[in-house]
Amino acid sequence: MSLLTITDLTLRIAGRPLLEGASLTIEPGRRIGLIGRNGTGKSTLLAAIAGDIAPDSGSITFSSRATMGRVKQETPSGELSLIEAVLASDEERARLLHDVETTEDPTRIADIHERLLAIDAHSAPARASTILAGLGFDQEAQQRPVSDFSGGWRMRVALASALFLAPDLLLLDEPTNHLDIEATLWLEGWLSRFAGAVLVVSHDRSLLDNTVQAIAHLENGRLSLTPGGYDRFVQIRTEQALQQNRAAQKVADQRAKMESFVARFRAKATKARQAQARLKALERLPQIESVVEATPTHFSFPEPGTLPPPMLKLTDVSVGYGERVILSKLSLRMDMDDRIALLGRNGHGKSTFAKLLAGQLAPMGGEFAPANKLRVGYFAQHQNDALILDDSPIDHMSRALPDATPPQVRAQLARFGLDAERAETAVKRLSGGEKARLLLALATRHAPHLLILDEPTNHLDLDARDALIRALCEFEGAVILISHDSHLVESVADRLWIAEKGTITPFDGDMSEYRTWLDERARLAQSEQQGGTRAKAPPKAQQRAQRKEQTRQLAPLRRQIRHAEATLEKLAAKKKTIEEKLADPALYQSGHANDIATLNTQLATIEQDQQEMELLWLDAQDKLEKSID
């Protein structure tokens, strides 16, 4: 029996069709990820399922006895504490608790207690507290009024309320946009264990791969369902595209041969009958649409040039606002080839550190030593507020680059997929993803050596996120990445820094080890909260502790291996570029002798660097394998 059935659904917004003849069935307990390019109608579909808008045609049928939960668009407010606000979202429980205090009918009281037992009302405070803790609210914060928190934190409370209700069907629209990576990882675990059905709109690859059982793809107004997570969806879609393209090519070849025959013999009386037969056969040939990707998304960052090491060095630096110190004892170093992910819960100083590096905050103490002529590019989501809604991207970029020519202005916008049409569109008509592209273009207009990205993917679809990953891997400068998207972090960063307890320190390990560390810490905190003792650890805990210590000891070797692999990949790309230049016949025309000599010298240097780096990689890999054995 299905929980939700969508049949031949058509939805239009302002006369523009978003869905036409879309169908989907969700069974109880089924977790489905809803994906599609920005503007295809994913959020509109969720609104129709929730009953906020009526379909133009078709039907949406929801099981009559089932419950549906959704994160409310309006954030909670008022003087209720966070935990009271979450508990109040269960209206049945609140009503029963009120009735049991006011009714005098013994039969009614018994019925109420029976229902409270059935809905597990006694465990509600503990469940609400656990969910709030997972989303970043400690015990002290849970007792504070909702009005104390900003909009982003209130959205977490709204999410907590939806999760707390544990409905039969949970609708989620980009649930990670207001979360840090720690809360995102917790949400992944919660959803993977959730017994109800889920329909989640997300551009977070890690969330889709780790939580859903199928992918519903919204494209050209239709819904198609593919089993598995996002990686499986990409694999199946690629295979289908290849098969469909081969079929289309086969039909095209047949059509071309028939059309050639008709063109040659149609006018000849002796061949007229055959020509007519071929015409009829042409009409019967299937029309197969070749699967051609939409204009591929492509980002590229300007080349920054080199700086002598270190690019940036901090020695016992402190920073904050007014007289309030947020971070202290910062002793860190960055170089041109660094790719650093800055992790830690929201409110622990990540954005403060980013502003320090970007020059928006002055150090309050210590030595802050950037390299001479260091250029920094800073992307932050709050910069959306600084955009002038009636101006176009060209207007914004022209002001940011007053000495640039119109072609140069357009070229910088084109680096991030803002074509001629979108470059001339008023900002108020751009989608969230297009605004993010404009902000990326503005942040990198001066070819920065250091690029600071604070949640760059919140409004980017999956294709744009992949384009950003490719561009960052090709970027020659340093990167500081603050993101809840663990796939982005794992694809780009080779070092992790943690913002915690008023400072920032390097983390010896990768994202997998960081997840393990978070899990261990959460279990320990829960054990201490429940009055557990660490005096005598059980064997399993001792084994976990031993594995953790081994992970810590082996982290430098693993980091060395990752660095070697990344360096070899960059060297291979540079070698390929030089070899392509040397293969160009035009290079060997007169006047290019010096260029040829320079390229050959560069090629020899790269090959020598490759040999040395391969030896380093082999040595580190051998040591790691022996240590594990």
C-alpha positions in Angstrom: 0.0 0.0 0.0 1.4 3.4 -1.0 1.7 6.3 1.4 1.7 9.0 -1.3 0.7 8.7 -4.9 1.2 11.5 -7.5 -0.6 10.8 -10.8 -0.2 12.8 -14.1 0.4 16.0 -12.1 0.6 19.4 -13.8 1.7 22.5 -12.0 2.0 26.0 -13.5 3.4 29.2 -11.9 2.2 32.4 -13.6 1.2 30.4 -16.6 4.6 28.8 -17.0 4.5 25.0 -16.8 6.8 23.4 -14.2 5.5 19.9 -14.1 3.5 18.2 -16.8 2.2 14.6 -16.4 4.5 13.9 -13.5 3.9 10.7 -11.5 5.6 9.3 -8.3 4.7 6.8 -5.7 6.2 6.7 -2.2 5.8 3.6 0.0 5.9 3.7 3.8 9.5 4.0 5.1 10.9 4.9 1.7 13.5 7.7 1.7 13.7 9.5 -1.7 15.9 12.4 -2.8 14.3 14.9 -5.1 16.9 16.6 -7.4 16.8 18.8 -10.5 18.3 22.0 -11.8 17.5 25.3 -10.0 14.0 26.5 -11.1 12.7 23.2 -12.3 9.9 23.2 -9.6 11.2 21.0 -6.8 10.0 23.3 -4.0 6.7 23.9 -5.8 6.1 20.1 -5.9 6.7 19.9 -2.1 4.2 22.8 -1.6 1.6 21.0 -3.7 2.2 17.7 -1.7 1.7 19.7 1.6 -1.5 21.2 0.2 -0.2 24.8 0.0 -1.0 25.1 -3.7 -3.6 23.2 -5.8 -2.5 21.3 -8.9 -3.7 22.5 -12.3 -4.5 18.9 -13.2 -3.7 15.4 -12.0 -3.9 14.1 -8.4 -2.0 13.9 -5.2 -3.3 11.1 -2.9 -2.1 10.8 0.7 -3.0 7.9 2.9 -5.9 9.1 5.1 -4.5 7.8 8.4 -0.9 8.9 7.9 0.8 12.0 9.2 2.9 14.5 7.3 5.6 16.8 8.6 7.4 19.7 7.0 9.7 22.5 8.1 7.6 25.5 8.4 8.6 28.5 6.3 8.0 31.0 9.1 10.7 30.6 11.9 9.5 30.1 15.5 9.6 33.1 17.8 8.5 34.2 21.2 9.6 33.7 24.8 9.2 29.9 24.9 12.5 28.1 25.5 13.9 26.1 22.6 12.9 22.8 24.2 9.4 24.1 25.0 9.0 25.3 21.4 9.9 21.8 20.1 7.7 20.0 22.5 4.8 22.4 21.7 5.0 21.3 18.0 3.4 18.0 19.0 -0.1 19.5 19.3 -1.7 16.2 20.3 0.6 15.7 23.2 0.2 19.3 24.4 -3.6 19.0 24.2 -3.6 15.7 26.1 -1.4 17.1 28.9 -3.7 20.1 29.2 -6.8 17.8 29.3 -5.4 15.5 31.9 -4.9 18.5 34.2 -8.4 19.9 33.7 -10.8 17.0 33.2 -12.5 15.3 36.2 -14.0 12.3 34.3 -12.2 9.2 35.5 -12.9 7.4 32.2 -11.6 10.3 30.2 -8.5 10.5 32.3 -7.8 6.8 31.8 -8.3 7.3 28.0 -5.8 10.2 28.0 -3.2 8.2 29.9 -3.6 5.3 27.5 -3.1 7.6 24.6 -0.1 9.4 26.2 1.4 5.9 26.7 0.7 5.0 23.1 2.5 8.1 21.7 5.4 7.6 24.1 4.8 11.1 25.6 7.0 10.5 28.7 10.1 10.3 26.6 9.3 13.4 24.6 11.6 15.8 26.5 14.6 13.5 26.2 13.9 13.0 22.4 13.5 16.7 21.9 16.7 17.4 23.8 18.7 14.8 21.8 17.5 16.4 18.5 18.4 19.9 19.6 21.8 18.8 20.8 22.4 17.1 17.4 21.6 20.4 15.7 24.1 22.3 17.8 22.2 23.5 20.9 23.8 22.5 24.2 21.8 22.1 27.4 22.2 25.8 28.4 21.0 27.0 24.9 18.0 24.7 25.0 16.7 26.6 28.1 17.0 30.0 26.4 14.0 31.7 24.7 13.7 31.4 21.0 13.8 35.2 20.6 17.5 35.1 21.7 18.5 33.4 18.5 19.1 34.7 14.9 17.1 33.6 11.9 19.5 30.8 10.9 19.4 29.3 14.4 15.6 29.6 14.5 15.5 27.6 11.3 17.3 24.9 13.1 14.6 24.9 15.8 12.0 24.6 13.0 13.9 21.6 11.6 14.1 20.1 15.1 10.3 20.4 15.5 9.7 18.6 12.2 12.1 15.8 13.2 10.7 15.5 16.7 7.2 14.8 15.3 8.6 11.8 13.5 5.7 11.8 10.9 4.8 9.0 8.5 6.1 11.3 5.7 8.7 14.0 6.2 9.1 16.7 3.6 12.5 18.5 3.7 13.6 21.3 1.4 17.4 21.9 1.5 17.6 21.0 5.2 21.3 21.5 5.5 21.4 25.1 4.3 21.4 26.5 7.8 23.6 23.8 9.3 27.3 23.5 9.9 29.1 20.3 8.9 28.8 18.8 12.3 25.0 19.2 12.4 24.8 18.0 8.8 26.6 14.8 9.7 24.3 14.3 12.6 21.3 14.8 10.4 22.6 12.2 7.9 22.7 9.7 10.7 19.3 10.6 12.0 17.6 10.3 8.6 19.3 7.0 7.8 17.8 5.6 11.0 14.3 7.3 10.6 11.5 4.7 10.3 9.2 6.9 8.3 9.2 8.0 4.7 11.2 11.0 3.6 11.1 13.2 0.5 14.1 15.5 0.6 15.1 18.2 -1.8 18.8 18.6 -1.6 22.0 19.5 -3.5 24.2 17.9 -0.9 25.7 14.8 -2.5 26.9 13.3 0.8 23.4 13.6 2.3 21.8 12.0 -0.8 24.4 9.2 -0.9 24.2 8.4 2.8 20.5 8.7 3.5 18.2 8.1 0.5 17.2 4.8 -1.1 16.2 6.3 -4.5 16.6 9.5 -6.5 13.6 11.2 -8.1 14.9 13.4 -10.9 12.7 16.3 -12.0 13.6 17.3 -15.6 11.5 18.8 -18.4 8.4 18.6 -16.2 8.7 14.9 -15.7 9.8 12.7 -12.7 11.9 9.7 -13.1 12.9 7.4 -10.3 16.3 5.7 -10.0 17.2 3.3 -7.2 20.2 4.1 -4.9 21.9 7.3 -3.9 23.3 10.1 -6.0 26.4 8.3 -7.2 24.3 5.4 -8.4 22.0 7.8 -10.1 24.9 9.4 -12.0 26.2 5.9 -13.0 22.8 4.7 -14.3 22.0 8.0 -16.1 25.4 7.9 -17.8 24.8 4.3 -19.0 21.3 5.3 -20.3 22.7 8.3 -22.1 25.3 6.2 -23.9 22.8 3.6 -24.9 20.3 6.2 -26.1 23.0 8.0 -28.0 24.0 4.8 -29.7 20.4 4.0 -30.6 19.9 7.5 -31.9 23.1 7.2 -34.1 21.9 3.9 -35.5 18.5 5.4 -36.5 20.3 8.4 -37.9 22.5 6.2 -40.1 19.5 4.3 -41.4 17.6 7.5 -42.1 20.6 9.0 -43.9 20.9 5.9 -46.2 17.2 5.9 -47.0 17.1 9.6 -47.7 20.1 9.2 -50.0 18.3 6.4 -51.9 15.2 8.5 -52.2 17.1 11.6 -53.4 18.9 9.5 -56.1 16.1 7.5 -57.5 12.8 9.3 -56.7 12.7 10.9 -60.2 13.4 7.6 -62.1 10.4 5.7 -63.1 12.1 2.3 -62.7 12.9 3.1 -59.0 9.8 5.1 -58.1 8.1 2.2 -56.3 11.2 1.5 -54.2 11.6 5.2 -53.4 8.0 5.4 -52.2 8.6 2.3 -50.1 11.7 3.9 -48.5 9.7 7.1 -47.8 7.1 5.1 -45.9 9.9 3.3 -44.0 11.4 6.6 -43.1 8.1 7.7 -41.5 8.1 4.5 -39.4 11.6 5.0 -38.0 11.5 5.9 -34.3 12.3 9.4 -33.2 14.9 9.0 -30.5 16.0 12.0 -28.6 19.7 12.0 -28.2 20.6 12.6 -24.6 22.6 15.8 -24.8 23.5 17.5 -21.6 22.3 21.1 -21.2 25.0 23.7 -21.5 27.6 22.3 -19.1 28.3 24.3 -16.0 31.8 25.7 -16.0 33.6 27.8 -13.4 37.2 29.1 -13.6 39.3 31.2 -11.3 41.8 33.8 -12.5 45.5 32.7 -12.2 46.9 34.5 -9.2 50.7 34.3 -9.8 53.1 33.1 -7.1 54.1 34.5 -3.7 57.2 33.5 -1.7 56.5 31.3 1.3 54.9 31.7 3.7 51.9 33.3 2.2 50.5 34.1 5.7 51.7 33.5 9.2 50.0 34.1 12.5 51.8 34.0 15.8 49.7 34.1 19.0 47.0 36.2 17.3 43.7 37.2 19.0 40.7 38.7 17.2 37.2 39.7 18.1 34.7 42.6 18.1 35.1 45.7 20.3 36.7 44.5 23.5 35.2 41.0 23.2 37.8 38.4 22.2 36.4 35.6 20.0 39.6 33.7 19.0 43.0 33.7 20.7 46.3 31.9 20.6 46.2 31.6 16.8 49.5 30.3 15.6 49.1 29.1 12.1 50.7 29.2 8.7 49.5 29.1 5.1 51.2 28.6 1.8 50.2 28.8 -1.9 49.3 25.1 -2.3 47.2 24.8 0.9 43.6 23.6 0.7 42.2 24.0 4.2 38.7 23.2 5.4 37.7 25.1 8.5 35.4 23.0 10.6 33.5 23.5 13.9 30.1 24.3 15.0 28.5 27.6 14.1 29.2 30.3 16.7 32.8 29.1 17.4 34.5 31.7 15.3 34.9 30.4 11.8 33.5 33.5 10.1 35.4 35.7 12.5 38.6 34.0 11.4 37.6 34.4 7.7 37.1 38.1 8.3 40.5 38.4 9.9 42.2 36.8 6.9 40.2 39.0 4.5 41.2 42.1 6.3 37.8 43.0 7.6 38.9 42.6 11.2 42.1 43.8 12.6 44.0 41.5 15.0 43.7 42.5 18.7 47.1 41.1 19.6 49.9 38.9 18.4 51.7 39.0 15.0 49.7 38.8 11.8 52.2 38.6 8.9 50.8 38.3 5.3 53.1 38.2 2.4 53.8 41.4 0.5 51.2 42.1 -2.2 48.9 39.2 -0.9 45.5 39.5 -2.6 42.6 37.9 -0.8 39.2 37.0 -2.3 36.3 36.6 0.2 33.0 35.0 -0.5 30.3 35.1 2.2 26.5 34.4 1.8 25.6 37.5 3.8 27.0 39.6 0.9 23.7 38.9 -0.9 22.3 41.8 1.1 24.9 44.2 -0.4 23.7 43.5 -4.0 21.6 46.2 -5.6 18.4 44.5 -6.8 17.7 46.8 -9.7 21.2 46.6 -11.1 22.6 43.9 -13.4 25.7 41.8 -12.9 27.4 44.0 -15.5 26.6 47.1 -13.4 28.0 45.4 -10.3 31.2 44.2 -12.0 31.8 47.5 -13.8 31.8 49.3 -10.4 34.1 46.7 -8.9 36.5 46.9 -11.9 36.4 50.6 -12.9 39.4 50.3 -15.2 38.2 47.2 -17.0 36.9 47.3 -20.6 33.4 46.0 -21.3 34.8 42.7 -22.7 36.9 42.2 -19.6 33.9 42.8 -17.4 31.8 40.2 -19.4 34.7 37.8 -19.4 34.9 37.8 -15.6 31.2 37.1 -15.3 31.4 34.4 -17.9 34.0 32.6 -15.7 31.1 31.6 -13.5 28.4 30.9 -16.1 26.8 34.3 -16.3 26.2 34.5 -20.0 25.3 37.6 -22.0 21.6 37.3 -21.1 22.0 36.7 -17.4 24.8 39.4 -17.2 22.2 42.0 -18.3 19.4 40.7 -16.1 18.4 42.7 -12.9 19.7 41.0 -9.8 16.1 40.8 -8.4 15.3 38.4 -11.3 18.2 36.1 -10.7 17.9 32.8 -8.9 19.8 32.2 -5.7 22.4 30.1 -7.6 22.9 32.9 -10.1 23.4 35.4 -7.3 26.0 33.1 -5.8 27.8 33.0 -9.2 27.8 36.8 -9.3 29.3 36.9 -5.7 32.0 34.4 -6.8 32.8 36.5 -9.8 33.1 39.7 -7.6 35.2 37.9 -5.0 37.8 36.7 -7.5 37.9 39.8 -9.8 41.5 40.7 -8.7 42.9 37.2 -9.1 43.4 36.5 -5.4 46.3 34.4 -4.1 44.1 33.3 -1.1 40.4 32.4 -1.7 38.1 32.3 1.4 34.8 30.6 0.7 32.2 30.8 3.5 29.3 28.4 2.6 29.6 28.9 -1.2 27.2 26.1 -2.2 24.0 27.0 -0.3 22.2 28.0 -3.5 24.2 26.0 -6.1 22.6 23.0 -7.8 24.5 19.7 -8.1 26.0 20.5 -11.5 27.3 23.9 -10.2 28.8 22.3 -7.1 30.7 19.9 -9.3 31.9 22.8 -11.5 33.1 24.6 -8.3 35.0 21.5 -7.2 36.7 21.2 -10.6 37.6 24.9 -10.6 39.0 24.8 -7.1 41.1 21.7 -7.9 42.6 23.7 -10.9 43.1 26.9 -8.9 46.8 27.7 -8.3 46.2 29.7 -5.1 45.4 28.8 -1.5 41.8 28.0 -0.3 40.1 28.4 3.0 36.8 26.5 2.9 33.9 26.8 5.3 31.2 24.5 4.2 28.5 22.0 5.5 29.0 20.1 2.3 31.2 17.2 3.2 31.5 16.0 -0.4 33.0 19.5 -1.3 35.3 19.3 1.7 36.5 15.8 0.8 37.0 16.7 -2.8 38.9 19.9 -2.3 40.6 20.1 1.2 43.8 18.3 2.1 44.0 19.7 5.6 41.4 20.3 8.3 41.4 23.0 10.9 39.0 23.0 13.8 37.4 26.1 15.4 36.7 25.2 19.0 37.1 26.4 22.6 38.1 29.9 21.4 40.9 29.0 19.1 41.8 27.2 15.8 44.0 24.1 15.7 44.9 21.6 13.0 43.2 18.2 13.0 45.3 15.2 12.3 43.1 13.2 10.0 40.7 13.3 7.1 36.9 13.7 7.0 36.3 10.0 7.7 38.5 10.3 10.9 36.8 13.5 11.8 33.4 11.8 11.6 34.7 9.0 13.9 36.0 11.6 16.3 32.7 13.4 16.4 30.9 10.1 17.1 33.2 9.2 19.9 32.8 12.6 21.5 29.0 12.5 21.2 28.9 9.0 22.8 31.1 10.2 25.6 29.0 13.3 26.2 25.8 11.2 26.3 27.4 8.8 28.7 28.5 11.6 31.0 25.1 13.2 30.8 23.5 9.9 31.9 25.8 9.6 34.8 28.1 7.0 33.3 31.6 6.6 34.5 34.9 6.2 32.7 36.7 4.6 35.6 36.7 1.2 34.0 36.3 1.1 30.3 34.8 -2.0 28.8 36.9 -3.9 26.2 35.1 -2.4 23.2 35.8 1.1 24.5 39.4 0.2 25.0 39.6 -1.1 21.4 38.1 2.1 20.1 40.6 4.1 22.2 43.5 2.1 20.7 42.1 2.5 17.2 41.8 6.3 17.8 45.4 6.5 19.0 46.6 4.5 16.0 44.7 6.8 13.7 46.3 9.8 15.4 49.8 8.4 15.0 49.2 7.5 11.3 47.6 10.8 10.4 50.9 12.5 9.3 51.6 9.6 6.9 48.1 9.7 5.5 48.4 13.4 5.0 51.8 13.0 3.3 50.3 10.5 0.9 47.3 12.7 0.1 49.6 15.7 -0.5 51.8 13.5 -2.8 48.8 12.3 -4.8 47.5 15.8 -5.2 50.9 17.1 -6.3 51.3 14.3 -8.8 47.8 15.1 -10.2 48.8 18.8 -10.7 52.1 17.8 -12.3 50.4 15.5 -14.7 48.0 18.3 -15.7 50.9 20.7 -16.3 52.9 18.1 -18.2 49.9 17.4 -20.5 49.5 21.2 -21.2 53.2 21.5 -22.1 53.1 18.4 -24.3 50.0 19.8 -26.2 51.9 23.0 -26.8 55.0 21.1 -28.1 52.7 19.1 -30.4 51.4 22.2 -32.0 52.9 22.6 -35.5 52.7 26.4 -35.3 55.3 26.4 -32.6 57.9 25.2 -35.0 57.6 28.1 -37.3 60.4 30.6 -37.4 60.8 32.8 -34.4 59.7 30.3 -31.7 63.1 28.7 -30.9 63.2 30.3 -27.4 59.7 29.1 -26.7 60.5 25.6 -27.6 63.6 25.6 -25.4 61.7 27.0 -22.5 58.9 24.4 -22.8 61.4 21.5 -23.0 63.2 22.8 -19.9 59.8 23.0 -18.1 58.9 19.5 -19.2 62.2 18.1 -18.0 61.7 19.8 -14.6 58.2 18.5 -14.2 59.3 14.9 -15.1 62.1 15.2 -12.5 59.5 16.5 -9.9 57.2 13.6 -10.8 60.0 11.0 -10.1 60.8 12.6 -6.8 57.2 12.8 -5.7 56.5 9.2 -6.8 59.4 8.0 -4.6 58.0 10.0 -1.6 54.6 8.5 -2.2 55.9 5.0 -2.4 58.0 5.4 0.8 55.1 6.9 2.7 52.7 4.2 1.4 55.1 1.4 2.4 55.5 2.9 5.9 51.7 3.1 6.3 51.1 -0.5 5.2 53.8 -1.8 7.6 52.4 0.2 10.5 48.9 -1.1 9.8 50.1 -4.7 9.5 
